[in-house]
Amino acid sequence: MQKKSFRQWFAPAPPSELRRTEALAEQGDAQAQFGLGLKYGNATGEALDFPKAAQWYRKAADQNHTLAQFNLGVMYARGQGMPVDDVEAARWINKAAELGDAAAQYNLGERCDRAGSPRAGNDLESRIEAYKWYHLAAAQGYKGSEAACELINLYLTREQVLEGNQRAARFQERRAALTPTT
């Protein structure tokens, strides 16, 4: 299936195109499943259907579609179409982050940052992890991640920043080793 642009996913699809996408999704096409998740999760009025969006995202997410994993995690975090479940939200967002999705990495950085805040007990391990995830998102140019990385850097020692950089480098090495070369 040909990839669509952002605008094409949100423009009303002609009935024949929608039937074609639904048929592909039913056959297991992860991109079509993701597209239906977007359609139902971002519709307006009566067409908005979070449970259906979550259903389609889940099917695509189970096939390692990173955007579907991230969106499903966000839906769990917000309780859209399902009860709020922070454990499931973190699980799906983590999967997307581990597969290299910059938005998921940034979100995971935020989660770790909150866990490492003074209100949450100043957990140093969480702060180093937050730095790592922000750093990885920044390397992909994700908006706001560089500033977040610089901010958390203010609360870390030079050695802790070095540890965060080393963790990010190890992550990138693992990802590179898993990525097939063509």
N, C-alpha and C positions, 0 to 999 in steps of 0.2 A: 504494500500500500504506500502511495506517495505521501511524504510528510506534508502536513499543512502548516500554514503560518498561524500565528496567534489570532489574527483577525478572522481567518477562515473558520476557526473552531467556534467563534462566538457569533458569526453571522448566521442568520437563519438558513438552515440547509434545505435545499429542495427535497421534497418527499422521496424522490428516487435515490438521492445521495444518502439520506438518512437510512433508508431501507438497506442500501448497500453496506453502510457502516455497521448497522445492526447485524447483518448477515456475517460480515467479517468478524465481528466481536463474538458472535455465537460460535464461530468456527475456531475461536481461540486466539485471534490476532490481538496482541497486547496493545498495539498503537490504537486500534479501533476501540478496544475496551477503555483505554485511557480517554479517548475522544468522547465516548458516551458519558464517562464520569464527569468530564468537563461540562458537557452539555447539560446534564441534570443538576450538577452542583453550582452552576453559574447562571442558570436560567432566571427569568423573572416571573413573578405572578404564580399562576397555578402550575406552570411548567417546572418550577423549582422543586426538585425531589431529592433531598439529601440521602434517604435510604437507598434509592436507585444509584445515585452517584457513588456512594460507598461500596455498593455491590460491584459496580464496574471497576472502580479503582482497585478493589481487593483482587479481582481476577487478573488485572494487569500487574498489580504489585506482586502477586504470587509468581509471576514470570520475570521478576527482577526489573520491572519498569520503574526506574528511579523516581520520576515525577509522580507516578501513581502512588508509590510508597510514601513519598513526602506528603502528598495531598491527603492520603488516608490517615497518616499520622496527625496532620493538622485537624482533620475532622474528628478524630478521637479526642484530641486535646480540647476542642471547642464543643464537643457533644453534638455535632451536626449529623443527624440521622441515626444516632446511637447515644447511649449514655456516655458522659465524660469518663475516660479511662486513660489516666496519665501513663500507666505502665505500657499499654498498647500503643499510645501515641509515641512514647520514647522508643519503643521497639521498632516501629515502622520508620520513624525519622532516623534512627541509628542505621537501619539497613540502607536507606538512601544515602546517608552521609558516607557510610563505608564503601558504597559503590561510586562515590565521587560527586554527588550532587551538591553544588555550592550552597544552595538555599538551605538544604538539610544540614550541611556543615555549620552554617551560620546559626541556624536554630539550635543545634546541639551545643554550640558555643554559648549561646544565651542561657540554655538550661544549666550547663556546667557553671557558668558565671553566677547565676542565681544561687546554685548550691554552694558556691564558695564565698558568698557574700557574708559580711559581718552578721547580718540577721539570721543567716542559716548556720552560723558557727565557724566562719572563716576556714573552710576546708581547703587546705593548700592544694591537695591532689586535684580537686575540682577546678581550681583556678588555673593550674598548669594545663589541664585538659581543655578548658575554655580557650586558653591562649592557642593551643594546638589547632582547635577547630576553626577559630577566627583566622588564624594564619593560613590554613588550607583554603578557606573561602576567599581570603584576600588574594591568594595566588591565582585564583580564577577570576579576579576582578569583581567579586560580589559586592554590591553597594553597601557601604557602612561597615564592612568587616575590617578594613584597614584601621579605621578610627577606633573600632571596638578593641582591636588588638593593641593599639597604642595605649588606650585607656587602661586595660587590664595590666599592661606592662608596668604601669605606675605602682602596682601593688605586688610586683614580683621582684626578687633579687636577680642579679645578673645570671647566677647559676640556674635559677628557676626558668628564666627566659631561654637559656641555653638548652635546658631539658625540654621545654616546649618545642623549640626549633628542631631538636633531635627527634622527638616523637613525630613531628610533622614530616621530617625527612624520611623516617622509617616507614610511615604510612605511604608516602609517595613512591618509595622503592617497592613496597609490597604491591601497590596498585599497578606499577609499571611491569612488574614480573607477571602479574595476572592478565595484563592486556595483551591480546594476541597481536602480533605484527603482521602486516599484510604486504 
